[in-house]
């Protein structure tokens, strides 16, 4: 029972890692679209740079925490599997 819950949580963290990794590319995609077309920028200058840096830092922190939790859950899963192998 506990192993199934851990595997479900691992899947959730893996999905969040994939989504946050994709989201880290949004500022670059936005810059590419602005430079390749005549779309006016929503936020320009220093404020735009600061907001982009804050965005990337927040997603990097979220990605790091998710990676830490994923590693922790994988270790817990491994311990449960080893305990089951010894007892079984």
N, C-alpha and C positions, 0 to 999 in steps of 0.2 A: 504493500500500500504506500509506504513512504517513498519507495523507489519510483513509483509511477508519478507521484507528486513532484519529485525532484526532476524527473525527465521532462515533465510538462513545463516546469519553471525554466529549465535549461533551454527548451524550445522558445519560450517567450523572450529570454535574454538574447538568444541568437537572432531572433527577428528584430528586436530593438537595436542590436548592433548593426545589422544590415541597413535598417532604415536611417540610423544616425550617420552611418558612413556615406550613404547617398546624400543626406541632407548637408553634409559638409561641403559638397560640390556646388550647392546652390549659389553662393556668392560668385564663384567663377563662371557659372553658366549665365548668371545675370549680367556680369561684366561683358561676356562675349556677345550676348544679345544686344546690349547697349552699343558696343563698338561696331557691330556688323549691320545695324539698322539705324534708323533715325528716330528711335524711341527716346523721349526725354527721360533723364534720370529722375527718380523720385526724391532721392536725397543725394546731395552733392558735397564736395569739399571734405573738410576734416570730419564733419559729423557723419558723413557716409562711410568714411574709413573707420571711424571709431565704432559705428554700429556693426560694420562687417566683422571687425576684430572681436567684438563682444559676442556676436552670433557664433563665430567659429570657436571661440573659447568655451562658450556654454555647451555647444554640442560635443566638443572634445572632452570636457569634464563628464558629461553624460555618458559618452562612449567609454571613458576610462572606468567609471563606476560600474557600468554594465559588464565590462570585461573582467573586472575584479570579482564581481558577483558570479559570473559564469565560471571562472576558475575555481572559486570557492565551492560552488555546487558540483562541479566535476570531481573535485577531491572528495566531497562528501559521498557522492555516488560511488566512487571507487572504493571508499572504505566500507560502504554497505555491501558492495559486491564481494569484497575480500572476506568480510564477516560471514556472508552467506556461503562462500566456498569452504571456509574452515568448519562451519557448523554442519554443512551438508555433505 
